[in-house]
Amino acid sequence: MVFFTSCEKEGTISINPSLKSVPADGETVQVQVTSNKAWTVVPNQSWVTASPASGTGNATVVVTVEPNS
């Protein structure tokens, strides 16, 4: 599971896709971030990584989910 947050007042953020099922053998997904403020990606599992982990404005974030062993 990954959370995208924007901590500045009056900021907006949207992500696409906003929900993604991942197979047990793992997957890498590109997530489009649309924002007018700074944002941070917060993976809450050790088997999920995101790059870049933070930014300002629009970006493509690569989310990698490791295989379930």
Secondary structure as GFF3:
##gff-version 3
##sequence-region A 1 69
A	DSSP	beta_strand	2	5	.	.	.	ID=ss1
A	DSSP	beta_strand	13	16	.	.	.	ID=ss2
A	DSSP	beta_strand	27	35	.	.	.	ID=ss3
A	DSSP	beta_strand	38	43	.	.	.	ID=ss4
A	DSSP	beta_strand	48	51	.	.	.	ID=ss5
A	DSSP	beta_strand	54	56	.	.	.	ID=ss6
A	DSSP	beta_strand	59	65	.	.	.	ID=ss7
###
